Amino acid sequence: MLSACNQKRVSKIDKVRRVEVVAKYEKCPAPEKPELKPLLEGLHLGSKENVNRIMENTVENQAYIKGLKSTIECYEFQSSTGE
């Protein structure tokens, strides 16, 4: 009974074939990182100047996020079509 456990296992696979899959993607356009305006230290957060800067930064960030989403969609499209 113990001798049966010591036998080598015979594989039906003669050779292992290696297959390389190379995915080629075209570079998708990506937005430039926006330069956000810092808040003015001498003024409180709710001051007119700082609120304006916050609003401008928010608009810049929204445009940047929209551009990043477009970049992701571009790569997702390429991966789904195999092109």
C-alpha positions, 0 to 999 in steps of 0.5 A, spaced: 500 500 500 505 504 501 509 503 495 503 505 491 504 512 494 511 513 492 510 512 484 511 518 480 505 521 477 506 521 469 503 527 466 500 527 459 503 534 457 509 533 453 511 540 452 509 547 455 507 552 450 508 559 452 504 564 449 505 571 449 499 576 449 501 583 447 496 588 448 497 595 444 494 601 446 494 608 443 496 613 447 489 617 449 489 624 450 490 626 458 488 633 461 494 637 464 494 638 471 491 644 473 495 649 477 490 651 483 490 658 486 492 658 494 488 661 499 490 668 501 493 667 508 491 674 511 484 673 510 479 668 513 476 662 509 469 666 507 472 672 505 470 674 498 477 673 495 478 666 498 471 664 496 472 666 489 479 662 489 475 656 492 470 657 486 475 658 481 479 652 483 472 648 483 471 649 476 478 647 474 478 641 478 471 639 475 474 640 468 480 636 470 476 630 472 472 630 466 478 630 462 481 624 466 474 620 465 475 621 458 482 618 458 479 612 462 473 611 457 478 612 451 483 606 454 476 602 456 474 603 449 481 600 446 481 594 451 473 592 449 474 592 442 481 589 441 484 595 437 
